[in-house]
Amino acid sequence: MIEVWREYQATDGVPLRALYLPAQGQLRGRLLLLHGIQSHAGWYGRSCQALAEAGYEVLFVNRRGSGNHTVDRGDIPGWRQVVADADAARRAVWGEASVVVVGISWGAKVALALAKCFPLGVEGVALWAPGLCPLVTVSGFEKMAIAWARLVAPARAFPIPLNDPALFTASPKWQEFLREDPWALHRATARLLVESTRLDIWLAWQRWDLPVLVQLAGAEQIVDNQRTRAWVDRRLRKKQVLEYAGAYHTLEFEPETIWRDHFLTWAGKIRSK
């Protein structure tokens, strides 16, 4: 697999990187991938390779403060900057060429915001186990502590309540991978956590008219699928919702890859229109 880390500059001047894989064979399209709050591009190597082999250019953005970004770990200036970072990566590599945006887990929020804030060239959005309506969250006391810290010490870090690998996958192999992953994010600043809530509020007022594929994990331990279905029913006008029985949150770690085949079929239909 040919992969290159592409460096680009954010709108506030911060240097960032994104993983790029060229398409193999005839170009079918371009995919911009956005990861979850704890993960990074390194979790999704198999999908990146499969998508490139299927004829797609792949650009996987590592959010600032996560993955192989070592500065200001677990922090962001604001949710709008994170969305602008993703758009800056896209433009640095592809200019204004058309793309399909893929939001994974927490990255679903950023993907939907990108489609609304920077819609030019966005043909569709795919949401893999979207973290729009979480099952796992912090306690009421912790929420108050985070809110207070946001006012007086915004860079104070709090544990992300997702540090049990069994929440992500039932596979012992991939659970061990997660336990040993040096780049996974286990703590986030009060600023990031409050900005995530602010993004939730902003998204709740939006509506989307472009094609959206929603892929849910049937054995989900992190996301509330029932609430997620209600959320997308109210806001996504051109949606397709698929659920995979027995699958855990990180579809990437599932032994069956039918979910990826379904994504490629959907993406191909968008390109053919």
C-alpha angles and dihedrals in degrees: 000000000000110000131166132187106230116205121212139164123249121226090259092053098257113142112235139173138222130188113244128195120181120227117260115226121346114008111248099173148302127276125200110197126198122190135216131268094272104025135071140195092285091071092062105050094124093053093044090054094045092049092049090049088052090059103267129128106228127207114180113191118211107211115240111267093025140081111006092350102106099180118094094356114211094008138110131179092228141322093261090058091053090053091047089050091057091048091048090054091050093049094045091058105028108016109210096336116138119268143179112227120217118199116193120200106310087007088071088077092055092045093054092044091050091053089052100040098038104023098156108117096359104133098178146336128235120198117201110199089331117217094219097120111026126203092194116062141143124275124265090254091052090049090055091048091050092048091050092046090051088062101042106020110014093173093058108122126227129189115265104233093230103080096121108093089206088072090065104039144001091217114108089206094056093039087059090048090055093047091053098040108121094193100052114114114237101167132044131190124250087247094058093045094049091045088053089057091046089053090051090055093048093048092050090066096050134090127201128211100181124093113281127185115202116195116189130194109232095209092045116169098174107039130053102233095189093055090042091056090051091048095052093042089061098044114025113073099182103038137145116197122199127178126196114213114228095010120132126222099276102060088187090073096051118112091225118068100191088116089063091049089053090051092052091049091051093046090049091054091053091052092049094056 
